[in-house]
Amino acid sequence: METREKVRRYLYHNVGNMLTASRPAFDLKTNHWHVPVLCKTDRGIFVVGEFQLDEDLNFVFIPTKEEMLAVLEAQLEHTLTLVTDKPDEVRMKGLTPGTI
């Protein structure tokens, strides 16, 4: 799809290759395309922002690299990580162990 590809190219050339565009959705009320931005990390894939384009595919809103990084950091802070270390070793790393 043209919309997704335009955002994907913008991200690649202006932000970096760890980001990509997700599936666009068209809002009939505003006549804007909304394109979520995905960031791939070693802890998963996260939505870190959203581009908006008008019906002629002109950019209306572009989140800054700093805004997307802040969203990613906030999400990573609240994301659980599976660790196979013993509880005492996990505590020594400054983490709070839990069990499943």
C-alpha positions in Angstrom: 0.0 0.0 0.0 1.3 3.5 -0.9 0.5 5.0 2.4 2.4 2.5 4.5 5.4 2.5 2.0 5.6 6.3 2.2 5.8 6.2 6.0 8.2 3.2 6.0 10.6 5.1 3.6 10.4 8.2 5.8 11.3 6.2 8.9 14.2 4.4 7.2 15.8 7.6 5.8 15.1 9.9 8.8 15.0 7.8 11.9 16.6 4.3 11.5 16.0 0.8 10.5 14.6 -0.4 13.8 11.3 1.2 13.0 8.6 0.4 10.4 5.1 1.4 9.5 2.2 -0.8 10.4 -1.2 -1.1 8.8 -2.8 2.2 7.8 -6.3 3.1 8.7 -8.4 5.9 7.1 -10.5 8.1 9.3 -13.5 9.3 7.4 -14.2 12.2 9.9 -10.8 13.8 9.4 -10.0 12.4 6.0 -6.6 11.4 7.4 -4.6 8.2 7.2 -3.3 7.0 10.6 -0.2 4.9 10.3 1.1 3.3 13.5 4.9 3.1 13.9 6.4 -0.2 15.2 9.8 -0.6 16.9 11.5 -4.0 17.0 13.5 -4.6 20.2 15.0 -7.7 21.9 12.0 -7.6 24.2 9.3 -7.5 21.6 7.7 -5.2 19.0 6.1 -2.0 20.3 3.9 0.7 18.9 5.8 3.9 19.5 4.0 6.6 17.5 1.6 7.4 14.7 1.9 9.3 11.5 -1.0 11.1 9.9 -1.3 11.8 6.2 -4.1 13.5 4.3 -6.0 11.8 1.5 -3.4 13.0 -1.0 -0.7 11.3 1.1 0.9 14.6 2.4 2.3 14.3 5.9 0.0 16.1 8.4 1.7 14.9 11.6 5.1 13.2 12.2 6.2 12.2 15.7 9.7 13.2 16.5 12.5 10.6 17.1 12.6 11.9 20.7 8.9 11.4 21.2 9.0 7.9 19.8 12.0 7.0 22.0 10.3 8.3 25.1 7.2 6.1 24.3 9.5 3.1 23.8 11.4 3.7 27.1 8.1 4.0 29.0 6.8 0.8 27.5 10.0 -1.1 28.1 10.0 0.1 31.8 6.6 -1.7 32.3 7.3 -4.8 30.2 8.0 -8.1 32.0 11.0 -10.1 31.0 11.4 -13.8 31.5 14.6 -14.6 33.4 15.7 -18.1 34.2 18.1 -17.0 37.0 17.6 -17.9 40.7 15.6 -15.4 42.7 18.7 -14.3 44.7 20.6 -13.6 41.5 17.8 -11.6 40.1 17.6 -9.5 43.3 21.4 -8.8 43.1 20.7 -7.3 39.6 18.3 -4.9 41.2 15.2 -6.6 39.8 12.1 -7.9 41.6 11.7 -11.6 40.9 8.3 -13.2 40.4 7.1 -16.6 39.5 4.7 -18.0 37.0 
